[in-house]
């Protein structure tokens, strides 16, 4: 659902994932991190996917900061680089991650 063409569906998927991650096994978060978050923050990822991933990181940080904290050093530099892309919505999402 995170790759759905409609932004509203992606936002609902983000909310659902973020709410259930605190109750999931750590391996499930690790899988999400390695298969979706890290590749989605890569400079080669398209802007739409980067927006979704940055919003997912912000939601996860709000709902389960303990799970994402060990990975922040891995993803923070990518979010900073993403904030420099010429995309206003992506830049705004990156700033929101920093305020969590």
DSSP file (Angstrom, degrees, kcal/mol; ACC not computed):
  #  RESIDUE AA STRUCTURE BP1 BP2  ACC     N-H-->O    O-->H-N    N-H-->O    O-->H-N    TCO  KAPPA ALPHA  PHI   PSI    X-CA   Y-CA   Z-CA
    1    1 A X    >         0   0    0      0, 0.0     3,-1.3     0, 0.0    12,-0.2   0.000 360.0 360.0 360.0 -21.9    0.0    0.0    0.0
    2    2 A X  T 3   +     0   0    0      1,-0.3     8,-0.1    11,-0.1    50,-0.1   0.672 360.0  47.2 -69.5 -14.4    3.0    2.3    0.5
    3    3 A X  T 3  S+     0   0    0      6,-0.1    -1,-0.3    49,-0.0     7,-0.0   0.298  81.7 132.1-105.7   7.4    3.5    2.2   -3.3
    4    4 A X    <   -     0   0    0     -3,-1.3     6,-0.2     1,-0.1     5,-0.0  -0.276  63.4-127.2 -60.5 144.6   -0.2    2.9   -4.2
    5    5 A X  S    S+     0   0    0      4,-0.1     2,-0.5     5,-0.0    -1,-0.1   0.761  90.2  79.7 -67.3 -23.7   -0.7    5.6   -6.8
    6    6 A X  S >> S-     0   0    0      1,-0.1     4,-1.7     2,-0.0     3,-0.6  -0.754  71.5-149.5 -89.5 124.1   -3.1    7.6   -4.6
    7    7 A X  H 3> S+     0   0    0     -2,-0.5     4,-2.5     1,-0.2     5,-0.2   0.843  95.8  59.9 -58.4 -35.2   -1.4    9.7   -1.9
    8    8 A X  H 3> S+     0   0    0      1,-0.2     4,-1.8     2,-0.2    -1,-0.2   0.880 105.0  48.7 -63.2 -37.4   -4.4    9.2    0.5
    9    9 A X  H <> S+     0   0    0     -3,-0.6     4,-2.2     2,-0.2    -1,-0.2   0.909 110.8  50.6 -67.6 -42.0   -4.0    5.5    0.4
   10   10 A X  H  X S+     0   0    0     -4,-1.7     4,-2.4     1,-0.2    -2,-0.2   0.905 108.8  51.9 -62.1 -41.1   -0.3    5.8    1.2
   11   11 A X  H  X S+     0   0    0     -4,-2.5     4,-2.3     1,-0.2    -1,-0.2   0.886 109.7  48.9 -64.4 -38.5   -1.0    8.2    4.1
   12   12 A X  H  X S+     0   0    0     -4,-1.8     4,-2.4     2,-0.2    -1,-0.2   0.889 110.8  50.7 -67.0 -38.2   -3.4    5.7    5.6
   13   13 A X  H  X S+     0   0    0     -4,-2.2     4,-2.7     2,-0.2     5,-0.2   0.896 109.4  51.3 -65.1 -39.8   -0.9    2.9    5.2
   14   14 A X  H  X S+     0   0    0     -4,-2.4     4,-2.6     2,-0.2     5,-0.2   0.940 111.2  47.4 -61.4 -48.1    1.7    5.0    6.9
   15   15 A X  H  X S+     0   0    0     -4,-2.3     4,-2.0     1,-0.2    -2,-0.2   0.919 113.2  48.2 -60.6 -44.7   -0.6    5.7    9.8
   16   16 A X  H  X S+     0   0    0     -4,-2.4     4,-1.7     2,-0.2    -2,-0.2   0.935 112.9  47.1 -63.4 -47.6   -1.5    2.0   10.2
   17   17 A X  H  X S+     0   0    0     -4,-2.7     4,-2.2     1,-0.2     3,-0.2   0.932 111.8  50.7 -58.9 -46.5    2.1    0.9   10.1
   18   18 A X  H  X S+     0   0    0     -4,-2.6     4,-0.6     1,-0.2    -1,-0.2   0.861 110.7  49.2 -62.8 -35.7    3.2    3.5   12.6
   19   19 A X  H  < S+     0   0    0     -4,-2.0    -1,-0.2    -5,-0.2    -2,-0.2   0.812 116.6  41.0 -74.6 -29.4    0.4    2.5   15.0
   20   20 A X  H >< S+     0   0    0     -4,-1.7     3,-1.4    -3,-0.2     4,-0.3   0.695  95.0  79.5 -92.4 -20.0    1.2   -1.2   14.8
   21   21 A X  H >< S+     0   0    0     -4,-2.2     3,-1.5     1,-0.3    -1,-0.2   0.845  83.7  62.8 -58.9 -35.8    5.0   -1.1   14.8
   22   22 A X  T 3< S+     0   0    0     -4,-0.6    -1,-0.3     1,-0.3    -2,-0.1   0.780 109.4  42.9 -60.7 -21.7    5.2   -0.6   18.6
   23   23 A X  T <  S+     0   0    0     -3,-1.4    -1,-0.3    -4,-0.1    -2,-0.2   0.368  99.4  95.4-103.0   3.0    3.5   -4.0   19.0
   24   24 A X  S <  S-     0   0    0     -3,-1.5     2,-0.2    -4,-0.3    -3,-0.0  -0.432  84.5 -92.0 -92.4 167.2    5.5   -5.8   16.4
   25   25 A X    >>  -     0   0    0     -2,-0.1     3,-1.2     1,-0.1     4,-1.2  -0.491  35.7-117.9 -72.7 146.5    8.7   -7.9   16.7
   26   26 A X  H 3> S+     0   0    0      1,-0.3     4,-2.3     2,-0.2     5,-0.2   0.833 113.6  62.5 -55.6 -32.9   11.9   -6.0   16.2
   27   27 A X  H 3> S+     0   0    0      1,-0.2     4,-2.5     2,-0.2    -1,-0.3   0.840  97.4  57.2 -63.5 -32.5   12.7   -8.1   13.2
   28   28 A X  H <> S+     0   0    0     -3,-1.2     4,-2.2     2,-0.2    -1,-0.2   0.904 108.4  45.8 -65.9 -40.2    9.6   -6.7   11.4
   29   29 A X  H  X S+     0   0    0     -4,-1.2     4,-2.9     2,-0.2    -2,-0.2   0.916 111.2  52.8 -66.6 -41.1   10.9   -3.2   11.8
   30   30 A X  H  X S+     0   0    0     -4,-2.3     4,-2.7     1,-0.2     5,-0.2   0.905 109.3  49.5 -60.1 -41.8   14.4   -4.2   10.7
   31   31 A X  H  X S+     0   0    0     -4,-2.5     4,-2.6     2,-0.2     5,-0.3   0.926 111.8  48.0 -62.1 -45.1   12.8   -5.8    7.5
   32   32 A X  H  X>S+     0   0    0     -4,-2.2     5,-2.1     1,-0.2     4,-2.0   0.910 113.0  49.4 -61.4 -42.7   10.8   -2.6    6.9
   33   33 A X  I  <>S+     0   0    0     -4,-2.9     5,-2.8     3,-0.2     6,-0.3   0.941 117.2  38.9 -60.9 -49.5   14.0   -0.5    7.4
   34   34 A X  I  <5S+     0   0    0     -4,-2.7     5,-0.2    -5,-0.2    -2,-0.2   0.805 123.8  37.3 -76.6 -30.3   16.1   -2.6    5.1
   35   35 A X  I  <5S+     0   0    0     -4,-2.6    -1,-0.2    -5,-0.2    -3,-0.2   0.717 135.4   7.2 -96.2 -21.5   13.6   -3.3    2.3
   36   36 A X  I  X5S+     0   0    0     -4,-2.0     4,-1.7    -5,-0.3    -3,-0.2   0.718 122.2  48.0-127.0 -49.0   11.7    0.0    2.2
   37   37 A X  I  ><S+     0   0    0     -5,-2.1     4,-1.1     2,-0.2    -3,-0.2   0.973 113.4  42.2 -68.9 -55.8   13.0    2.9    4.2
   38   38 A X  H >><S+     0   0    0     -5,-2.8     3,-0.8     1,-0.2     4,-0.6   0.935 118.9  44.4 -60.5 -48.6   16.7    2.8    3.4
   39   39 A X  H >4 S+     0   0    0     -6,-0.3     3,-0.7     1,-0.2    -1,-0.2   0.857 111.0  56.3 -64.1 -31.2   16.2    2.3   -0.4
   40   40 A X  H 3< S+     0   0    0     -4,-1.7    -1,-0.2     1,-0.2    -2,-0.2   0.684 106.5  49.6 -73.6 -17.3   13.4    4.9   -0.4
   41   41 A X  H << S+     0   0    0     -4,-1.1    -1,-0.2    -3,-0.8    -2,-0.2   0.509  84.7 116.0 -95.6  -6.5   15.8    7.5    1.0
   42   42 A X  S X< S-     0   0    0     -3,-0.7     3,-1.9    -4,-0.6     8,-0.1  -0.285  77.7-118.4 -62.7 146.9   18.5    6.8   -1.5
   43   43 A X  T 3  S+     0   0    0      1,-0.3    -1,-0.1     7,-0.0     7,-0.1   0.771 114.0  58.5 -57.7 -25.7   19.3    9.7   -3.9
   44   44 A X  T 3  S+     0   0    0     -5,-0.1    -1,-0.3     2,-0.1     2,-0.1   0.608  83.4 103.2 -81.5 -11.0   18.3    7.5   -6.8
   45   45 A X  S <  S-     0   0    0     -3,-1.9    -5,-0.1    -6,-0.2     2,-0.0  -0.393  82.4-103.9 -70.3 148.4   14.8    7.0   -5.5
   46   46 A X     >  -     0   0    0      1,-0.1     4,-2.2    -2,-0.1     3,-0.3  -0.352  28.9-112.0 -72.2 158.8   12.0    9.0   -7.2
   47   47 A X  H  > S+     0   0    0      1,-0.2     4,-2.6     2,-0.2     5,-0.2   0.856 114.3  56.7 -61.1 -39.5   10.7   12.0   -5.3
   48   48 A X  H  > S+     0   0    0      1,-0.2     4,-1.9     2,-0.2    -1,-0.2   0.912 109.7  45.1 -60.8 -43.4    7.2   10.4   -4.7
   49   49 A X  H  > S+     0   0    0     -3,-0.3     4,-2.7     2,-0.2    -1,-0.2   0.902 111.2  53.5 -68.4 -39.9    8.8    7.4   -3.0
   50   50 A X  H  X S+     0   0    0     -4,-2.2     4,-2.7     1,-0.2     5,-0.2   0.909 107.1  52.1 -61.1 -41.4   11.1    9.7   -0.9
   51   51 A X  H  X S+     0   0    0     -4,-2.6     4,-2.3     1,-0.2    -1,-0.2   0.945 111.5  46.7 -57.9 -48.2    8.1   11.7    0.2
   52   52 A X  H  X S+     0   0    0     -4,-1.9     4,-2.1     1,-0.2    -2,-0.2   0.917 113.6  47.6 -61.5 -44.9    6.3    8.6    1.4
   53   53 A X  H  X S+     0   0    0     -4,-2.7     4,-2.7     2,-0.2    -1,-0.2   0.909 111.0  50.3 -66.5 -42.2    9.3    7.2    3.1
   54   54 A X  H  X S+     0   0    0     -4,-2.7     4,-2.1     1,-0.2    -1,-0.2   0.910 111.6  48.7 -63.3 -41.2   10.1   10.5    4.9
   55   55 A X  H  X S+     0   0    0     -4,-2.3     4,-2.2    -5,-0.2    -1,-0.2   0.873 110.7  51.8 -64.9 -36.8    6.5   10.7    6.1
   56   56 A X  H  X S+     0   0    0     -4,-2.1     4,-2.8     2,-0.2     5,-0.2   0.922 108.2  50.7 -64.3 -44.8    6.7    7.1    7.3
   57   57 A X  H  X S+     0   0    0     -4,-2.7     4,-2.5     1,-0.2    -2,-0.2   0.914 110.4  50.0 -60.1 -43.1    9.9    7.8    9.3
   58   58 A X  H  X S+     0   0    0     -4,-2.1     4,-1.6     2,-0.2    -1,-0.2   0.918 112.4  46.9 -61.9 -43.7    8.2   10.8   10.9
   59   59 A X  H  X S+     0   0    0     -4,-2.2     4,-2.2     2,-0.2     5,-0.2   0.906 112.8  48.5 -66.3 -41.6    5.2    8.7   11.9
   60   60 A X  H  X S+     0   0    0     -4,-2.8     4,-3.1     1,-0.2     8,-0.2   0.898 108.6  54.6 -65.2 -39.8    7.3    5.8   13.2
   61   61 A X  H  < S+     0   0    0     -4,-2.5     4,-0.3    -5,-0.2    -1,-0.2   0.858 110.9  46.4 -62.1 -34.9    9.4    8.3   15.2
   62   62 A X  H  < S+     0   0    0     -4,-1.6     3,-0.3    -5,-0.2    -2,-0.2   0.911 122.2  33.4 -71.6 -43.2    6.1    9.6   16.8
   63   63 A X  H  < S+     0   0    0     -4,-2.2    -2,-0.2     1,-0.2    -3,-0.2   0.793 135.6  14.4 -90.3 -30.2    4.7    6.2   17.6
   64   64 A X    >X  +     0   0    0     -4,-3.1     4,-1.5    -5,-0.2     3,-1.1  -0.440  62.1 161.3-145.0  67.4    7.7    4.0   18.4
   65   65 A X  H 3> S+     0   0    0     -4,-0.3     4,-2.1    -3,-0.3    -1,-0.1   0.810  75.4  63.0 -59.7 -29.7   10.7    6.2   19.0
   66   66 A X  H 3> S+     0   0    0      1,-0.2     4,-0.5     2,-0.2    -1,-0.3   0.831 104.0  47.1 -65.6 -31.4   12.5    3.3   20.7
   67   67 A X  H <4 S+     0   0    0     -3,-1.1     4,-0.2    -7,-0.2    -1,-0.2   0.865 118.0  39.3 -77.7 -35.9   12.4    1.1   17.6
   68   68 A X  H >X S+     0   0    0     -4,-1.5     3,-1.5    -8,-0.2     4,-0.7   0.728  95.0  83.0 -88.2 -20.7   13.7    3.8   15.2
   69   69 A X  H >< S+     0   0    0     -4,-2.1     3,-1.2     1,-0.3     4,-0.4   0.878  87.9  52.8 -53.4 -45.8   16.3    5.4   17.6
   70   70 A X  T 3< S+     0   0    0     -4,-0.5    -1,-0.3     1,-0.2     3,-0.2   0.744 112.8  46.9 -63.7 -19.2   19.1    2.8   16.8
   71   71 A X  T X> S+     0   0    0     -3,-1.5     4,-1.6    -4,-0.2     3,-0.8   0.482  82.8  96.0 -98.9  -4.4   18.6    3.4   13.1
   72   72 A X  H <X S+     0   0    0     -3,-1.2     4,-3.0    -4,-0.7     5,-0.2   0.865  81.0  54.1 -59.6 -38.5   18.6    7.2   13.2
   73   73 A X  H 3> S+     0   0    0     -4,-0.4     4,-0.6     1,-0.2    -1,-0.3   0.845 108.9  51.5 -63.9 -30.0   22.2    7.6   12.4
   74   74 A X  H <4 S+     0   0    0     -3,-0.8     4,-0.3    -4,-0.2    -1,-0.2   0.841 122.6  27.8 -73.4 -34.3   21.7    5.4    9.3
   75   75 A X  H  X S+     0   0    0     -4,-1.6     4,-2.1     2,-0.1    -2,-0.2   0.669 101.6  77.8-105.2 -18.3   18.7    7.4    8.0
   76   76 A X  H  X S+     0   0    0     -4,-3.0     4,-2.3    -5,-0.2     5,-0.2   0.907  94.4  50.1 -61.7 -43.4   19.3   11.0    9.2
   77   77 A X  H  X S+     0   0    0     -4,-0.6     4,-2.1    -5,-0.2    -1,-0.2   0.874 110.3  51.5 -64.7 -34.8   22.0   11.9    6.7
   78   78 A X  H  > S+     0   0    0     -4,-0.3     4,-2.6     2,-0.2    -1,-0.2   0.899 109.1  50.0 -67.3 -39.6   19.7   10.7    3.9
   79   79 A X  H  X S+     0   0    0     -4,-2.1     4,-1.8     2,-0.2    -2,-0.2   0.891 109.3  51.9 -66.5 -38.2   16.8   12.8    5.1
   80   80 A X  H  < S+     0   0    0     -4,-2.3     4,-0.4     2,-0.2    -2,-0.2   0.924 111.9  46.3 -62.7 -43.5   19.1   15.8    5.3
   81   81 A X  H >< S+     0   0    0     -4,-2.1     3,-1.3     1,-0.2     4,-0.2   0.901 110.3  53.5 -64.5 -40.4   20.2   15.2    1.7
   82   82 A X  H >< S+     0   0    0     -4,-2.6     3,-1.6     1,-0.3    -1,-0.2   0.840  99.3  63.1 -63.5 -31.9   16.5   14.7    0.6
   83   83 A X  T 3< S+     0   0    0     -4,-1.8    -1,-0.3     1,-0.3    -2,-0.2   0.682  97.0  59.4 -67.0 -15.6   15.6   18.0    2.2
   84   84 A X  T <  S+     0   0    0     -3,-1.3    -1,-0.3    -4,-0.4    -2,-0.2   0.475  81.3 107.9 -92.6  -2.9   17.9   19.7   -0.4
   85   85 A X  S <  S-     0   0    0     -3,-1.6     2,-2.1    -4,-0.2     6,-0.1  -0.369  86.0-105.7 -71.5 157.1   16.0   18.4   -3.4
   86   86 A X  S    S+     0   0    0      4,-0.1     2,-0.3    -2,-0.1    -1,-0.1  -0.462  85.6 107.4 -84.4  67.7   14.0   20.8   -5.4
   87   87 A X     >  -     0   0    0     -2,-2.1     4,-2.6    -4,-0.1     5,-0.2  -0.893  54.0-158.9-147.5 112.3   10.6   19.6   -4.1
   88   88 A X  H  > S+     0   0    0     -2,-0.3     4,-2.4     1,-0.2     5,-0.2   0.888  93.1  48.8 -62.1 -43.1    8.6   21.7   -1.6
   89   89 A X  H  > S+     0   0    0      2,-0.2     4,-2.2     1,-0.2    -1,-0.2   0.907 113.1  47.7 -65.4 -41.6    6.5   18.9   -0.2
   90   90 A X  H  > S+     0   0    0      2,-0.2     4,-2.4     1,-0.2    -2,-0.2   0.923 111.6  50.6 -64.1 -44.0    9.5   16.6    0.3
   91   91 A X  H  X S+     0   0    0     -4,-2.6     4,-2.0     1,-0.2    -2,-0.2   0.914 110.4  49.6 -60.6 -43.1   11.4   19.5    2.0
   92   92 A X  H  X S+     0   0    0     -4,-2.4     4,-1.9     1,-0.2    -1,-0.2   0.906 110.5  50.0 -62.9 -42.1    8.5   20.2    4.3
   93   93 A X  H  X S+     0   0    0     -4,-2.2     4,-1.8     1,-0.2    -1,-0.2   0.890 108.6  52.8 -63.9 -39.4    8.2   16.5    5.2
   94   94 A X  H  X S+     0   0    0     -4,-2.4     4,-1.5     1,-0.2    -1,-0.2   0.898 108.8  49.9 -63.3 -39.8   12.0   16.4    6.0
   95   95 A X  H  X S+     0   0    0     -4,-2.0     4,-0.9     1,-0.2    -1,-0.2   0.871 107.3  54.6 -66.3 -36.4   11.6   19.4    8.3
   96   96 A X  H  < S+     0   0    0     -4,-1.9     4,-0.5     1,-0.2     3,-0.4   0.853 103.0  56.0 -66.4 -34.2    8.7   17.7   10.1
   97   97 A X  H >< S+     0   0    0     -4,-1.8     3,-1.3     1,-0.2    -1,-0.2   0.917 105.5  53.0 -60.9 -42.1   10.8   14.6   10.8
   98   98 A X  H 3< S+     0   0    0     -4,-1.5    -1,-0.2     1,-0.3    -2,-0.2   0.743 103.8  56.2 -66.6 -23.4   13.3   16.9   12.5
   99   99 A X  T 3<        0   0    0     -4,-0.9    -1,-0.3    -3,-0.4    -2,-0.2   0.534 360.0 360.0 -87.6  -4.7   10.7   18.4   14.7
  100  100 A X    <         0   0    0     -3,-1.3    -1,-0.2    -4,-0.5    -2,-0.1   0.476 360.0 360.0 -82.6 360.0    9.6   14.9   16.1
